[in-house]
Amino acid sequence: MIPAKEEDKYLISLLNQLNLQTYTNFEVTVADSSKSSVVKDICKSFSIAVVEGGLPSTARNNGALNFKGNFLLFLDADVIIQHDFIQRALFHLEDREADCLSFGFSPENPNLIMNFIHGLGTNLFWFLTRIGLAHGIGGAILIKNGVHKKIQGFDETIYLAEDHNYVSRVSKAGKYVFDKTLKVSLSTRRFEKEGVISLCIKYISIGFHRLILGEIRDNKIPYFENTQ
């Protein structure tokens, strides 16, 4: 299930990666929030389903709404996955007797600073999850469909960090594991656009807001306006 908003270049790349997966028994749905028809045209060329998008929570829920299979894999349009990612992710889920996994992350364009930030984030999310404060990235979440339905999906009233809220609720309804041994690559374009220091401060602000004031349900911390 892939939310997409004006991300045609990234979406084409991800769909090609999915076509090369060693595990092939899956279907793809894209939740399109774009103003143009480009994403819909891409999906048509790949013969995959398209549903209405919105903010990430709404888009993911819309994509999962009518799904009847056993497992849901949420991927952001701009992630990069290895050719055996789905096969390994399913194996890890079964091997760890988990209901849900999120994954470690590395930068699409690696350098010393990006490697440090993404490595720190991966290890921080792993540590926080181990001590009972479940964290994960919405860019890559594998979950049993029954558990997704049990917690009623993503909270659509949350503007930011809906992924952390999601895996936190999963951890109370079943077994959640942050799997730092299996990684996806994330786009660094937000760092390039907003600046490393500015974006790191924003991420820290989001974390403290959730810890002290609770979930972020409005755009007091602007985020999605700066994606493109």
Buried (B, 14 or more C-beta within 10 A) or exposed (E): BBBBBBBBEBBBBBBEBBEEBEBEEEEBBBBBBBEEEBBBEBBEEBEBEBBEBBBBBBBBBBBBEEBEEEBBBBBBBBBBBBEBBBBBBBEBBEEEEBBBBBBBBBBBEEEEEBEEBBBEBBEEBBEBBEEEBBBBBBBBBBBBBEBBBBBEBBBBEBBBBBBBBBBBBBBEBBBBBBBBEBBBBBBBBBBEEBEEEEBBEBEEBBBEBBEEEEBBEEEEBEBEEEEE
